[in-house]
Amino acid sequence: MKIIVGGGISGLWLAAELKARNIPCCVIEKNALGQGQTLASQGMIHGGTKYALDGLLTKAASEIGAMPARWQKALKGEGTVDLSHVQLEREDQLLWSVESIAANLLGFFASKAMRSRMERIDPTSEAAFNHPNFKGHLYRLSEPVLKLDTLVHAFAEILDGQVFKAKVTQLLTQDDKVVGVETTAGQIHGDVILTAGEGAEVLLSGLPGGYPAMQRRPLAMAVCKLAQPIPKVFGHQLGSGSKPKLTVSTHEFDGAQYLYLGGQLAEDGVREDDDTVCSNAKRALSEALSWLEPKVESTHVFRINRAEPSTHEGNRPDTAFVSKLNNLIVAWPTKLALAPALADQVLPLFDEKSKPVTLPQWSKAPEGHYPWV
Ligand SMILES: Cc1cc2nc3c(=O)[nH]c(=O)nc-3n(C[C@H](O)[C@H](O)[C@H](O)COP(=O)(O)OP(=O)(O)OC[C@H]3O[C@@H](n4cnc5c(N)ncnc54)[C@H](O)[C@@H]3O)c2cc1C
């Protein structure tokens, strides 16, 4: 039995791959499926282009480059994981600059490999940019944005009967090997795969040294509730740096429209108090989408950590991370988009043939909801 600890995207995708191969597994989730970073994310399946705006194809950009096609296959119901019921917010992402020319994109468009990833489009073809006061440039990336509640729901259906609600309190060991888990619902024995996001750290701290260390990269996401709706925007405003200045996604709850704001604003907000983040968010929004004149009714800040393997200088790791030691697999995808790459690395680490097993009779883990609303 494969015991997957954590029902975020990494645990859910892996469990679906195991199920497709008739390998017995269960997912143990302490709270609700997707309720950690997964439903807090902006659901953007990156192919790495936003990390290569200077035209340099880094390791991160090349490894993640295969992911949009992988997801698109799953979204069409082709491949081992069938996500054909998942809805998209958009089939693509937009990038825009508010100046007439984005200086930082000169390097990007000088590179043929990069040029093939992104096309310049006519602003009149996009409702949010079809305005005489939009003077900048607009680009399209063929990388989808997922409707995350439908993603979690699709996995809950695929894995019906295999996802349980319990908190793993301890990893059980025998002769130095990890042989199972102690949970708030009882014990279970088998091969443990830790896909617990930030929750992995405390579980690993109960074991002797040698296991991978974790780092947190916090974000302060601003959530703006609008008094009047604007045409939906999913994409990145380009600034003068090599990273997007602002990443915008648009959502509707209870008849109201919300803009969820990430990018450099959310990275910088970590060092600021909530009031400062809120006023910076309003200023950033009125610059990024000035022609739409967004009217903000209220703003709040949602703080969350990205949990990843520790890197030398605390930078973003380049790829999905998987390690196996003493029969314990520890994995962090580092991006939602990289969940398939994580499963690809885990699957070859299983050696023995699958045997029939009895699943625990524990209560089912519910589906999570967007934590930032
Ligand atoms: C604000 C934000 C925006 C992002 N936007 C994007 C984006 O647009 N595109 C992209 O590709 N990536 C994005 N990411 C990154 C992406 O969200 C994460 O890399 C990914 O969701 C991590 O998935 P996970 O399954 O490893 O972790 P999580 O989703 O955090 O899941 C871990 C699960 O483990 C459970 N758990 C923890 N401890 C225990 C325990 N002891 N017992 C049982 N269960 C436990 C938790 O409850 C949780 O549900 C974003 C991240 C953030 C924070």
PDBQT file of the ligand as one rigid body, heavy atoms in Angstrom, charges set to zero:
ROOT
HETATM    1  C1  LIG A 401      -0.349  32.492  -3.679  1.00  0.00    +0.000 C 
HETATM    2  C2  LIG A 401       0.240  31.387  -4.521  1.00  0.00    +0.000 A 
HETATM    3  C3  LIG A 401       0.064  31.429  -5.903  1.00  0.00    +0.000 A 
HETATM    4  C4  LIG A 401       0.580  30.393  -6.696  1.00  0.00    +0.000 A 
HETATM    5  N1  LIG A 401       0.320  30.409  -8.043  1.00  0.00    +0.000 NA
HETATM    6  C5  LIG A 401       0.768  29.395  -8.805  1.00  0.00    +0.000 A 
HETATM    7  C6  LIG A 401       0.439  29.362 -10.189  1.00  0.00    +0.000 A 
HETATM    8  O1  LIG A 401      -0.288  30.223 -10.722  1.00  0.00    +0.000 OA
HETATM    9  N2  LIG A 401       0.948  28.335 -10.927  1.00  0.00    +0.000 N 
HETATM   10  C7  LIG A 401       1.734  27.354 -10.377  1.00  0.00    +0.000 A 
HETATM   11  O2  LIG A 401       2.167  26.470 -11.115  1.00  0.00    +0.000 OA
HETATM   12  N3  LIG A 401       2.023  27.344  -9.050  1.00  0.00    +0.000 NA
HETATM   13  C8  LIG A 401       1.555  28.332  -8.259  1.00  0.00    +0.000 A 
HETATM   14  N4  LIG A 401       1.817  28.317  -6.909  1.00  0.00    +0.000 N 
HETATM   15  C9  LIG A 401       2.571  27.198  -6.325  1.00  0.00    +0.000 C 
HETATM   16  C10 LIG A 401       1.622  26.010  -6.095  1.00  0.00    +0.000 C 
HETATM   17  O3  LIG A 401       0.443  26.448  -5.481  1.00  0.00    +0.000 OA
HETATM   18  C11 LIG A 401       2.304  24.962  -5.210  1.00  0.00    +0.000 C 
HETATM   19  O4  LIG A 401       3.588  24.629  -5.706  1.00  0.00    +0.000 OA
HETATM   20  C12 LIG A 401       1.486  23.668  -5.153  1.00  0.00    +0.000 C 
HETATM   21  O5  LIG A 401       0.114  23.929  -4.938  1.00  0.00    +0.000 OA
HETATM   22  C13 LIG A 401       2.015  22.792  -4.026  1.00  0.00    +0.000 C 
HETATM   23  O6  LIG A 401       1.200  21.641  -3.969  1.00  0.00    +0.000 OA
HETATM   24  P1  LIG A 401       1.402  20.568  -2.803  1.00  0.00    +0.000 P 
HETATM   25  O7  LIG A 401       0.447  19.471  -3.073  1.00  0.00    +0.000 OA
HETATM   26  O8  LIG A 401       2.837  20.205  -2.680  1.00  0.00    +0.000 OA
HETATM   27  O9  LIG A 401       1.079  21.354  -1.457  1.00  0.00    +0.000 OA
HETATM   28  P2  LIG A 401      -0.290  21.811  -0.808  1.00  0.00    +0.000 P 
HETATM   29  O10 LIG A 401      -1.280  22.243  -1.818  1.00  0.00    +0.000 OA
HETATM   30  O11 LIG A 401       0.077  22.796   0.246  1.00  0.00    +0.000 OA
HETATM   31  O12 LIG A 401      -0.858  20.475  -0.160  1.00  0.00    +0.000 OA
HETATM   32  C14 LIG A 401      -0.301  19.884   0.968  1.00  0.00    +0.000 C 
HETATM   33  C15 LIG A 401      -1.448  19.253   1.742  1.00  0.00    +0.000 C 
HETATM   34  O13 LIG A 401      -0.910  18.477   2.819  1.00  0.00    +0.000 OA
HETATM   35  C16 LIG A 401      -1.800  18.559   3.899  1.00  0.00    +0.000 C 
HETATM   36  N5  LIG A 401      -1.067  18.208   5.116  1.00  0.00    +0.000 N 
HETATM   37  C17 LIG A 401      -0.057  18.890   5.684  1.00  0.00    +0.000 A 
HETATM   38  N6  LIG A 401       0.365  18.268   6.802  1.00  0.00    +0.000 NA
HETATM   39  C18 LIG A 401      -0.391  17.140   6.925  1.00  0.00    +0.000 A 
HETATM   40  C19 LIG A 401      -0.451  16.097   7.895  1.00  0.00    +0.000 A 
HETATM   41  N7  LIG A 401       0.366  16.086   8.949  1.00  0.00    +0.000 N 
HETATM   42  N8  LIG A 401      -1.364  15.115   7.747  1.00  0.00    +0.000 NA
HETATM   43  C20 LIG A 401      -2.203  15.114   6.673  1.00  0.00    +0.000 A 
HETATM   44  N9  LIG A 401      -2.201  16.097   5.734  1.00  0.00    +0.000 NA
HETATM   45  C21 LIG A 401      -1.300  17.092   5.865  1.00  0.00    +0.000 A 
HETATM   46  C22 LIG A 401      -2.269  20.010   3.860  1.00  0.00    +0.000 C 
HETATM   47  O14 LIG A 401      -3.484  20.206   4.561  1.00  0.00    +0.000 OA
HETATM   48  C23 LIG A 401      -2.383  20.271   2.376  1.00  0.00    +0.000 C 
HETATM   49  O15 LIG A 401      -3.697  20.062   1.885  1.00  0.00    +0.000 OA
HETATM   50  C24 LIG A 401       1.313  29.333  -6.094  1.00  0.00    +0.000 A 
HETATM   51  C25 LIG A 401       1.490  29.302  -4.709  1.00  0.00    +0.000 A 
HETATM   52  C26 LIG A 401       0.954  30.308  -3.931  1.00  0.00    +0.000 A 
HETATM   53  C27 LIG A 401       1.127  30.236  -2.439  1.00  0.00    +0.000 C 
ENDROOT
TORSDOF 0
